[in-house]
Amino acid sequence: MEKVLVQTKDIADRKPEESAFALPLTKFPTSIPSADQTRIHDEILAAIRTQVLPAYVRFGKFLEAQYIPKCRTDPGLWAIPGGDDYYAFRVKQSTTTNMTPEEVHQLGLKQVAEIEPQLLAVVHTLGFKDLTTFHEALLTNPKEHAHSGDQLLALYKHYADQMQAKLPTLFTKLPKTPLAVVPMPGYNSAEQVPADYQQGTADGSRPGWIRVNTSNADKRLLTQVEAIAYHEGVPGHHLQISLAQEQTDLPEFRRYLDFTAYTEGWALYSERLGKEAGFYTDPYSEYGRLENEMWRAVRLVVDTGVHYKHWTRQQMVDYFHAHTAMDEINVQTEVDRYIAWPGQALGYKIGQLKILELRERARQQLDPQFDIRRFNDLVVEDGALPMNILEERVNHWIAEQKNSAPQTANSQTQ
């Protein structure tokens, strides 16, 4: 909440023309006459000056004088009445499974232990003896930090474009909605993730956007950019969400439905598809891919740690630093996100693991008829689903494929 106060004061202290609420005034449709543009411009600035900014001033004073002094000091949900039950509900809601917080925590520890040797193998190829030495060198390596926001934008576009060309080897159905790489709005980017996705329109009139956080560019590592481009763009969020929106035979609500374990699990699965497509040729990018896997595994540990096992915020920060080379900006942003949004971050790894489990099941039962393109089509063709429904669909598809496969005659026709 102290950060909310900082954000509120930042909004309240801006000049009306510099406010985020004035951004629509920077570009008018040509269909609006110039006289009306002037009138609208002046009226909106007046409203921001006399109504919007004063409201934020009042809100800031309320936060500072009344709300923040009465906030709880323990960050976990366990500290509120009924907190343990509510967190257990949030775990089920985010993962669309019946996993308990303890099961999620243990899965996270197991995943961290499995991913660390893979990271270590990459580190050895780069000439470092251990992860700690590599982490220290990486955080001070200017070649692995962005030099500018423009460089970040160009890299995201490069990786999205190269994956676009490979998509036909992974899918038979592709979205019509185009994808663009744009800067994240600067007014609130300092506390945001390295990049995010904003969906386009179902008719393709507005593209989907990978929005890149270009604030403090020189403090941002480049190692994870390739994996995040596949996660937020293609074959991740853009492909999955755009295909769902374009399925006009689905009920309207299902075209825009969202389940964290599905949408984020798919996006994390998509990062691995980049590896299978032959990318991550730079060992630093391969390290970044594995670091992203570790990042999502660490989430299972620290989210349940703070809300279920009574961890402090500093314990969360320390665990991140012990197991990742994430820069300080992202670590601080991440731990506050888990505190403020309990359980949401659990869906990524759990959803990815379920999709990988279902794919391996299909591969084993259908080999040699298994087609990765058909499996990927199946997962994304009906929009977002809870994990149990997705599993039912995959099991049904496997049975259909088996039944349609040519049968070898065991005896002559009589």
N, C-alpha and C positions, 0 to 999 in steps of 0.2 A: 504493500500500500504506500510505502514511502516513495517508491518509484512512480506510482500513479500520481502522487502529488507533484513530482518533478515534471511529469508529462503534462499535467493540467496547467501548471504555471507556465510552461513553455508555450502552450496554446494561447493562454490568456495574455501573455506579454507581447505577442506578435502584433504588428500593424495589420489593419484589416486587409490591405491588399497583399500581405505576405501570408495570410492565414490559409490553411488547407481548405477552408470553406470557400475561398475565392478562386480555387483552381479552375472550376468550370468557366470562369470569366476569361481565361486565357485564349479560348478558341470558341468562336460562335459559328454555328452553321451559316453558310452563305445565304440560306433562304430567309434569314431574319434581317430586316432592313436596318441600316446603320443607326437611324434615329432610335429604333427600339433597342438595339444593342447598347447604346449609350444610356438609355433609361434603365434597362435591366441591370447594367453594370453599376450604376449609381445607387439604385435601390438595394441591391444585394450588399454592397459595401456598407451602406447605411445600416442595414439590418445586422450585419456582422459587428459593426461598431457599437450599436445601441442595445442589441439584444444578446447576440451570441457570446461575445467576449466578456461582457459583464456577468453572464451566467457562469462562465468558467471561473471568473474571479470569485464569485460566491461559493462555487463548488470547492475551490481550493481552500478557502477559509474554513469551510465546514470540515473538510478532510483534516486540516491541520489542527483545528481547535477541538473538534469533537470526535471524529471517527477514528483517526489513527491512534490517539492515546488509549482508546478502548479496545483496539485490536488484540487478539491473542499473540503471545510471543512465541509459542511453539508452532512450527510450520506444518505439522502433520495433521491429517483429519482425525486421528485418534484423540486429539485434544478437545474436540467438540462433543457435545452430548450425542450419542448414537453414531459417533464417527466411525467406529470399526465396522458396523453394519453397512453404513453408507459407502465406505470404501470397498467393501466386498461387492456391493451392488455395482459400483463404478468399474471394478475389474471385469465383472461379467458383461456389463454393457459395452465396454471398449473392445474386449476380445471376442465377444459373441460365443464364449465357451462357458463351461462350469468350473473353470480353474479357480482355486482359492488364492489369496494373496501369498500364502506360504509356497504353494506350488509354483507360482510365477517367480517368486524370489529364487527358489532353487533352480528353476530353469535358467534364469539369468546367470547365476553363478556357473552353471554347467556350460552355457554358451561362451561366457568370458574365457573359461579354461580351454575350450576347444579352439577359439579364434586366436588366442595369444600365440600358439606355436606357428600358425600360418603367418602372422605378422612378423614373427621373429625370423622366419625363413626369408622373407623379402628383405628385412633389415640386414641379414648376413650377406645377401647378394650385393648390397650397397656398401659393404665394407665396415659395418658397425658390429660390435660384439654383443650388444644387448639393446633392449627397447629403451631403457633409460638414457643411454648415451645417444641413441638416435633421436629421441624426443628432444633432448637438450640442443642437439645440433640443428634439428629441423626448425625449432622455434626461433633460431637466430640466423637461418639461412636466407639471405635476400632473394636468391633465385626461386625459392619456393613460396615467396610472398608476392602478392599482387603489387604492381607499380602504380596502377591507376584503375579507376572505375571502368574506363573504356577497355582496358585489357581484360577485365573480368567479363564484360559483356561480349567481347569478341571470342573468348574461350568458350563460354556457354553456347554461343551460336555455332562455333566450329564443331563441338561435340554433338549437338542436336542434329546438325546437318549430316554428319558422317553416319549417325545411327539411322537417320531417315532413309538413307540409301540401302541399309541392310534389313529393313523391316520386312520385305517380301520373303526373306529366308526364315522369318519367325512367325508370320501371320499370313492368312489368305485374305483377311478383311482389314482394310485400313480406313481411318476416318477421313472425311472430306474437309473438316475444319482445319485451316492452316495454323501454324505455330510461329510465334514471334518471341524474340528476346528483348526485354525492355528493362529500364532501371526501376527499382522499387521506389515508390514515393519517399522523398527525403524527410518529410515531417515526422515520421515515426520509425524510421529504419534502424536507428541506433540500437534499439532493443529487440530487433527482429532476427530471424534466421538468415543464413547466407543467401538463400533463394527460396521462392515459393511459386505456386502455380495459381493462376486465375483463369477459370474456364472461359472459353469463347461462347458465342451464341450457337444454338442448334442448327440454324440455317447457314452458318459459316460467314455471316456478314461481319462479324468481329472475330479475330483470331484468338486462340488461347495464348496466354502469356506466361513465359518463364520470367518472373520478376526478380532481378538480381540486386542484392543488397550491395551498393557501391560505397556506403559510408565507411570511413576508416579503412579504405582499401589496402593501405600499406601494412595493416595489421592482420590481413586475412590470408590464410594459407591457400595455396593452389592445389594441394594434393587431393582434395575431395571434390574439386569442381567437375571432373568428368563424371563421377558417379552421381552427383546431384543433378547434372544435366539429364541423365537418363531417368532419374527418379521423378523429377518435376516435369520433364518434357516427354520424349519418346524413348522407350516404349512404356513409360510410366503414366503419370496422371493425365497428360494430354491425350494420349491414345485411348486409355480406358474411359475417361470421362466423356470425351468427344464421341466415341462409339456409342456409349450409353444414351447420350442426348439425341443421337441420330436414329435410334431404334424406334421409329414411329409406330410400330406394331405393339410396343410395350405400353402399359398404362402410364399416364403422365407422371404419377408419383414415383414409379420405378425408374424412369429415365433420369431422375435427379436425386435418387436416394443415395444415402451415404452410410456406410458402416466402416468405422475406423480400421478394424482388423482386415477388412477386404481392400479398401482403397489404398491404405498405407502399406498393407502387406503386399499388394500387387506392385506398388511402386518400389519397394525394397527388393522384391523378386526381380523387378526389371533391371535393377543395378547389376544383378548377377547375369541377366541375359546379355548385358553388354560384354561380359567376359566370354560368354559362350559364342558371341558374334565375332570374337577375335580382337576386341579392343583392350584397353589398359596396357598398351605396349610399353609405356614408360613405367619403370618400377615404382616411381613415386606416385603415379596414378593408381597402380595396383595396390600400393600401400594404402592410398586413400580409400579405395573400394573396401578393403578389409577393415580399415578404420571406421568406415560407415557401418559395417556389420557389428563391430565392437561397440560403437556408439549406441546402436539400438539394443544390444545385449546389456550394456551398462544401464540403460533406461529401466530394464526389468528389475535390476537390483536396487537402484537408487529411488525409484518411484515407490516400490513396496517398502524400501528402507525407511523413507521419511513418513509415509502414511500408515504403515503397519508395524514397523519395528522401532519406531520412536527415534529415528536418526535426527541429528541436527543438520542445519543447512551446510555447515562446514564439513561434516562427514560426507555429504553428497559431493561437494567440491573436491575433497581429497580423493574420493573413489574415482572420479573422472580423471584427475591428474595421474593417479596411479596406473590407470589402464588405457589411457588414450594420450595422443599428442595434440588434442584440440586446443585451439588458441583460447586465451583467457576470456575474450569477448563472448565466444560461443558457450564456454563452460558456465559463465555467470548467467547468461540468458537461458540456458537449458535448465539449470536447477530451479530458477524462479518460475519457469514454465511448468515444471512438474508440481511445484508447490501450489500454484494458482489453478492448475487444470488437472486435478487428480485422476490418474488412471489412463488418460488419453494416450500417453506415449507408449503404453503397453501393447497397443494393437499392431504396431509395425512388425516387430520380430515374430510375434505369435502368428500373425497372418501370413507372413512370408514362409515360416516353417511349415504351416499347414499346406500352402500351395505346393511347396517342394515335396512334401510327403505324398500328396495326391498325385503329383507328376511321376514320382518314382513308382507308386503303385500302378499307375497306368502303363508305365514303361515295362515293368516286370510282367504284367499280365498280358500285354498286347505285343510284346517283342516277337517278331521283327516288324509288325505292322504299325508300331507306334510312330506317330507323326507329330513333332513338336509344334508345328504350325496349327494343326487341328486342336491340340490340347490348349494352346494359348487362346485360340479363337473361342473355344468352349468357355474358358474362365471369364472372358470379358464380354461375351455376346449378349448377356441378359442383364447387364447392369450390376450394381453392388448387391451382394448377398451376405447373409450371416454365414459363418464358416460351416455350420452343420448342414445348411441347405446347399452350399457349394459342394460339400462332400457327397451328398445324395446325388446331385447332378453328375458329378464325375463318376460315381459308381454306376449310375444308370448308363452313362455314355460308354464306359468300359464294357458293360454287358451287351450293349447294342453292337459295338465293334466286334466283339467275339462272335455274336450271332450272325453278323453279315460277312464274316471272313470265309473264304472258300474252304470247304471241308474236303479232306483227303478221303477218298473212297477206301473202305476197309474190305470190301468184297465186291464181286462182280454182280451186275444187275441180273436178277433172275427173270 
